[in-house]
Amino acid sequence: MGYQPLGTLLPRAGWSIYKLVLLAAKRATEIADGQPPLIDLFLGHNKKATTIALDEVAAGKVELKEVAEAREAQEKAKGKKKEKE
């Protein structure tokens, strides 16, 4: 992947650019320290850790804990709503 539009990245960071930067920086540090990428990379890739981290955020592999919890709560509420019907 190349350039990631903010509209793709911001929902995964609670619509906060500040939180997005922190999320990507933390994940990039993990990758630089040896954690394997969560997305498929082609053989001989030369992407930097920050680019890989942003690609992971865009792919939905990494998101803020509070965003994930809010999404799960919404899914549970929808499930309960369907059960009542």
Secondary structure, 3 states (H helix, E strand, C coil): CCCCCHHHHHHHHCCCHHHHHHHHHHHHHHHHCCCCCCCCCCCCCCCCHHHHHHHHHHCCCCCCHHHHHHHHHHHHHHHHHHHHC
